[in-house]
Amino acid sequence: MEPNLLTNKSALVTGAAQGIGLAIATALAKRGASVGIVDLQGAEVAAASLSQQFPEQTFTGYELDVRDAEAVTAAVASFVEASGAIDILVNNAGTAARVGIDEITAEQWQRDLDTNLGGTFNFIKAAVHPHMLHAGTGSIVNISSISGINGGAVSDGEAGARSGPAYAASKGGIIALTKWVAKEYGRQGIRCNSVAPGPVESALTAGQAYDTSNQALDRMGTPAEIAEAVAYLASDGAAFTTGQILRIDGGAVMS
Ligand SMILES: NC(=O)c1ccc[n+]([C@@H]2O[C@H](COP(=O)([O-])OP(=O)(O)OC[C@H]3O[C@@H](n4cnc5c(N)ncnc54)[C@H](O)[C@@H]3O)[C@@H](O)[C@H]2O)c1
């Protein structure tokens, strides 16, 4: 089988009712995977739409909050029971409070940390123990952000497109967690990587003024362009790749 194909693979994608997550679910489905769609709402509608587009495969919606560890454990167990395995986990659900450190409330700080980093942790814990370890294989892709690498876009005082400190801290945490998981479970056949997008057109960025002139490719990215990188990292085509942070950012960050 072509290593980039995902025939007979089962994948769970969080925050997949819209935006980048839906593009990821679609890219995995195009390569042959069956996909579980997780979101606060709209997961069942998205799953039904994918079922129509890819009638040979199975799509199931799970409407839950990624911050709810018990609900996450139950959903992963139910997904594994229905599909036989969780081969791929994509942690994509995210929120971004666009307020500075002087204005951000304790609730906003906690929401971004608990959703972005805590939700990623909840799903990794539920998928790895016991399912991926039992199978002796698994590929995890966490969606971070270049904000977690460089602290986000520079602001000239206008709120503009600058995301807040909780967002940057949560995304930096995802990058560290990705490397920790990669080192901890590599010997057990589990890979863990991250895609760090630059600015991408989605509900998260709608109405925000992004200055992309610092990028070699001077435009916003599309959800499908992020999804291609995720599909690659999820697949056996990336069998020797783990602990990596793949920046898909139009060349904003180079090192
Ligand atoms: N759009 C960008 O420019 C950009 C850049 C870098 C990183 N990202 C990251 O990409 C991911 C997807 O973002 P997007 O741009 O598609 O935004 P989006 O707002 O369109 O999608 C985010 C999805 O996550 C879901 N979600 C939020 N909180 C949740 C929770 N507690 N439980 C379950 N689901 C929850 C939302 O309902 C939504 O469907 C996020 O992690 C975001 O931080 C986006």
The ligand as an SDF file (V2000), in Angstrom:
LIG
                    3D

 44 48  0  0  0  0  0  0  0  0999 V2000
   -6.9180   29.9460   12.0450 N   0  0  0  0  0  0  0  0  0  0  0  0
   -5.6560   30.2180   12.3310 C   0  0  0  0  0  0  0  0  0  0  0  0
   -5.0780   31.2190   11.8660 O   0  0  0  0  0  0  0  0  0  0  0  0
   -4.8760   29.3210   13.2290 C   0  0  0  0  0  0  0  0  0  0  0  0
   -3.4850   29.5330   13.3530 C   0  0  0  0  0  0  0  0  0  0  0  0
   -2.7510   28.7100   14.1880 C   0  0  0  0  0  0  0  0  0  0  0  0
   -3.3810   27.6860   14.8700 C   0  0  0  0  0  0  0  0  0  0  0  0
   -4.7160   27.5000   14.7220 N   0  0  0  0  0  0  0  0  0  0  0  0
   -5.3330   26.4150   15.4820 C   0  0  0  0  0  0  0  0  0  0  0  0
   -6.0700   25.5640   14.6380 O   0  0  0  0  0  0  0  0  0  0  0  0
   -7.1090   24.9430   15.3830 C   0  0  0  0  0  0  0  0  0  0  0  0
   -8.4400   25.0760   14.6350 C   0  0  0  0  0  0  0  0  0  0  0  0
   -8.7790   26.4250   14.5650 O   0  0  0  0  0  0  0  0  0  0  0  0
   -9.6980   27.0710   13.4310 P   0  0  0  0  0  0  0  0  0  0  0  0
   -8.9310   28.2000   12.8800 O   0  0  0  0  0  0  0  0  0  0  0  0
  -10.2280   26.0350   12.5280 O   0  0  0  0  0  0  0  0  0  0  0  0
  -10.8410   27.7190   14.3430 O   0  0  0  0  0  0  0  0  0  0  0  0
  -12.3850   27.3970   14.5070 P   0  0  0  0  0  0  0  0  0  0  0  0
  -12.8470   28.2990   15.6070 O   0  0  0  0  0  0  0  0  0  0  0  0
  -13.0470   27.4800   13.1810 O   0  0  0  0  0  0  0  0  0  0  0  0
  -12.4260   25.8890   14.9800 O   0  0  0  0  0  0  0  0  0  0  0  0
  -12.1730   25.4860   16.3020 C   0  0  0  0  0  0  0  0  0  0  0  0
  -13.1180   24.3420   16.6280 C   0  0  0  0  0  0  0  0  0  0  0  0
  -12.8160   23.8910   17.9620 O   0  0  0  0  0  0  0  0  0  0  0  0
  -14.0500   23.6680   18.6160 C   0  0  0  0  0  0  0  0  0  0  0  0
  -13.8920   23.7830   20.0670 N   0  0  0  0  0  0  0  0  0  0  0  0
  -13.5420   24.8860   20.7740 C   0  0  0  0  0  0  0  0  0  0  0  0
  -13.5630   24.6300   22.0840 N   0  0  0  0  0  0  0  0  0  0  0  0
  -13.9190   23.3200   22.2140 C   0  0  0  0  0  0  0  0  0  0  0  0
  -14.1110   22.4510   23.3240 C   0  0  0  0  0  0  0  0  0  0  0  0
  -13.9400   22.8970   24.5820 N   0  0  0  0  0  0  0  0  0  0  0  0
  -14.4860   21.1660   23.0940 N   0  0  0  0  0  0  0  0  0  0  0  0
  -14.6740   20.7250   21.8190 C   0  0  0  0  0  0  0  0  0  0  0  0
  -14.4940   21.4930   20.7340 N   0  0  0  0  0  0  0  0  0  0  0  0
  -14.1260   22.7740   20.9240 C   0  0  0  0  0  0  0  0  0  0  0  0
  -14.9710   24.7630   18.0820 C   0  0  0  0  0  0  0  0  0  0  0  0
  -16.3390   24.4650   18.3190 O   0  0  0  0  0  0  0  0  0  0  0  0
  -14.5940   24.7940   16.6190 C   0  0  0  0  0  0  0  0  0  0  0  0
  -15.3570   23.9050   15.8350 O   0  0  0  0  0  0  0  0  0  0  0  0
   -7.1000   25.6130   16.7660 C   0  0  0  0  0  0  0  0  0  0  0  0
   -6.3910   24.8120   17.6920 O   0  0  0  0  0  0  0  0  0  0  0  0
   -6.3480   26.8980   16.5060 C   0  0  0  0  0  0  0  0  0  0  0  0
   -5.7060   27.3990   17.6570 O   0  0  0  0  0  0  0  0  0  0  0  0
   -5.4800   28.2790   13.9200 C   0  0  0  0  0  0  0  0  0  0  0  0
  1  2  1  0
  2  3  2  0
  2  4  1  0
  4  5  1  0
  4 44  2  0
  5  6  2  0
  6  7  1  0
  7  8  2  0
  8  9  1  0
  8 44  1  0
  9 10  1  0
  9 42  1  0
 10 11  1  0
 11 12  1  0
 11 40  1  0
 12 13  1  0
 13 14  1  0
 14 15  2  0
 14 16  1  0
 14 17  1  0
 17 18  1  0
 18 19  2  0
 18 20  1  0
 18 21  1  0
 21 22  1  0
 22 23  1  0
 23 24  1  0
 23 38  1  0
 24 25  1  0
 25 26  1  0
 25 36  1  0
 26 27  1  0
 26 35  1  0
 27 28  2  0
 28 29  1  0
 29 30  1  0
 29 35  2  0
 30 31  1  0
 30 32  2  0
 32 33  1  0
 33 34  2  0
 34 35  1  0
 36 37  1  0
 36 38  1  0
 38 39  1  0
 40 41  1  0
 40 42  1  0
 42 43  1  0
M  CHG  2   8   1  16  -1
M  END
$$$$
